Amino acid sequence: MNEQIIIDIVRQALWIVIKVSFPILIVSMVIGLIISVLQTVTSIQEQTLTFVPKLIGIFLVIMISGNWIMTEVRNFAMELYSNFGYYIDLL
C-alpha cells in the first residue's frame, strides 16, 4: 500500500479524535478553572472539589453532542470500509 494513503488515513483518524474530544476537553478545562478561582477566593484547599462539577459538565456535553460525535465517527468508519477494496487493490 502506498505510504501516502496510510498517512492520510491516520491523519484523518487523528483529526476526528481531536475534533470529537475538543468540546469535552474545553468544558472540563473551563469548569476546572472556575472551581480553581472559587477555591482561591474562598481559601478552600480541597482537591476533590472539582470532581463532581467536571463529571456533571462532561455528562451534559456528551448528552448534548453525543449524536454529533457518533455521526462523525460513523461517517469516518463508513468511508474507511467503503474504500477498503481500493486499499486492498493497492497492495
KAKACOR-V234735 format. One record per residue. N is the residue number from 1. RES is the residue in three letters. PSI is psi as a letter, one per 30 degrees, with the letter a starting at -180 (NA if undefined). Layout:
n	res	psi
N	RES	PSI
N	RES	PSI
This chain:
n	res	psi
1	MET	k
2	ASN	k
3	GLU	e
4	GLN	e
5	ILE	e
6	ILE	e
7	ILE	e
8	ASP	e
9	ILE	e
10	VAL	e
11	ARG	e
12	GLN	e
13	ALA	e
14	LEU	e
15	TRP	e
16	ILE	e
17	VAL	e
18	ILE	e
19	LYS	e
20	VAL	f
21	SER	f
22	PHE	e
23	PRO	e
24	ILE	e
25	LEU	e
26	ILE	e
27	VAL	e
28	SER	e
29	MET	e
30	VAL	e
31	ILE	e
32	GLY	e
33	LEU	e
34	ILE	e
35	ILE	e
36	SER	e
37	VAL	e
38	LEU	e
39	GLN	e
40	THR	e
41	VAL	e
42	THR	g
43	SER	h
44	ILE	k
45	GLN	h
46	GLU	k
47	GLN	f
48	THR	g
49	LEU	f
50	THR	f
51	PHE	e
52	VAL	e
53	PRO	e
54	LYS	e
55	LEU	e
56	ILE	e
57	GLY	e
58	ILE	e
59	PHE	e
60	LEU	e
61	VAL	e
62	ILE	e
63	MET	e
64	ILE	e
65	SER	g
66	GLY	e
67	ASN	e
68	TRP	e
69	ILE	e
70	MET	e
71	THR	e
72	GLU	e
73	VAL	e
74	ARG	e
75	ASN	e
76	PHE	e
77	ALA	e
78	MET	e
79	GLU	e
80	LEU	e
81	TYR	e
82	SER	f
83	ASN	g
84	PHE	e
85	GLY	e
86	TYR	e
87	TYR	e
88	ILE	e
89	ASP	f
90	LEU	f
91	LEU	NA
